[in-house]
Amino acid sequence: MFETYYFGLCHLTKDQLYAERDAFYFTLKAMLSHPDNSECNNQFRLLYWSDPETNEKNRLSLYDFLLPVLRDELALEKLSESKPGKALSNGHVSQAPVPAPMRQFSTFEPVDAPGHNPSRIYEEIEVYPMNGRPRGMCLIINIVNFNKGHQHLTQRRGAERDTEILRKLFEDLHFTVQVHVDINSSTLENLLLTMHVMDHSKYDAFVCCILTHGKLGVVYTSDGKPVEILGLVDYFSDRQCPSLKGKPKMFFIQACQRGDAEPANAAPSPPLSFGSSTHSKVDSDEVQEVMSKVRFEADATSAPHFSVVTDSLPVNFKHKSVLVPGFPDFLMSYSTLPGSISYRDTMAGSLYIQELNNCLRKGCEIDRALKQVSSQVKKRLADRGEQEGVCDRFQLPFHLTSGMDRLIFF
């Protein structure tokens, strides 16, 4: 009926169309709820999907509308299985009654929280198991302050908020969370050694969140040491950590990924001026004074780009994959594209972390959730720039997978 309306074939006004819709809904509801159909009362559910003509900003896709409903139905099914019915005189078994408040007719609002895992509707081979309690370990590594002597690594104001957002998110997703703030390179190495020798056999997955300053393929510890991202990931490969073999290893990186645009022997560039794609020409004290008056900062450094992190690494990052490992079952989610800046609100925290929290809580499959993160960050930054009259801000989160051919539902 909606299609015929949109193509002008049914000669109805919008109000008439909705009147027909409502009449159909309530007629169907009355028929299915008739006493003669009492045995079927728990075998259907009528749903209203939101107005397709709602503006795009508030529109709820059919996928996102139905997924929470599916979760609810699976939870009810599990509840029913755990409460067997009573035997009837005809030999049949009655269905266990479902509490009325739990089976209400759906509204337009989505269930904004993870529920029963809908992976049950898929074949086992298509989905990574996520049934453990806890589901696994989650490391949160947040470098807010850097040692003196590294003027290009400024304090990451507002990053403390990111820690609390991620801690609450992954605790709600049933992970055991460890938070480590302002650690140096040796502490980071010891932490990874400890974590990779741990027995993860009772867990379903592993999560690591790294928040700091960075460049292409590199993140910085509090002592100013550049650490190759794939060097961190290698600790959890099948060879290094056998108890995580066949299980999803997910890394979420909040850091700039600007490329190797300067020669390795270049003098340090001054801090990035807010709202500009070029380096400021004023001295660092003046830049800091300007930066203190705005809420957005970039998780980028002004030091020379490192094309060599350790003696064994190739000289040029451009000819190597530095963002995704060559091991199976890895997901790498980055807050911004290579060569780009990652913005952080000095009061509310990083845009990427805020949207990661919002989208993972919807319970969508992780690939879809991360695509939503990408579009939301891009949109929010554009809206903010339009309000403030700044047009050259750009940030687009993205994710890569390696040998991950199954779905992930939290």
Secondary structure, 3 states (H helix, E strand, C coil): CHHHHHCCCCCCCHHHHHHHHHHHHHHHHHHHCCHHHHHHCCCCCCCCCCCCCCCCCCCCCHHHHHHHHHHHHHHHHHHHHHCCCCECCCCCECCCCCCHHHCCCCCCCCCCCCCCCHHHHCCHHHECCCCCCCCEEEEEEECCCCCCCCCCCCCCCCHHHHHHHHHHHHHHCCEEEEEEECCCHHHHHHHHHHHHHCCCCCCCEEEEEEECCEECCEEECCCCCEEEHHHHHHHHCCCCCHHHCCCCEEEEEECCCCCCCCCCCCCCCCCECCCCCCECCCCHHHHHHHHCCCCEEECECCCCCCCCCCCCCCCCHHHCCCCCCCCCCEEEEECCCCCCCCEEECCCEEHHHHHHHHHHCCCCCHHHHHHHHHHHHHHHHHHHHHHHCCCCCCCCCEEEEECCCCECCC
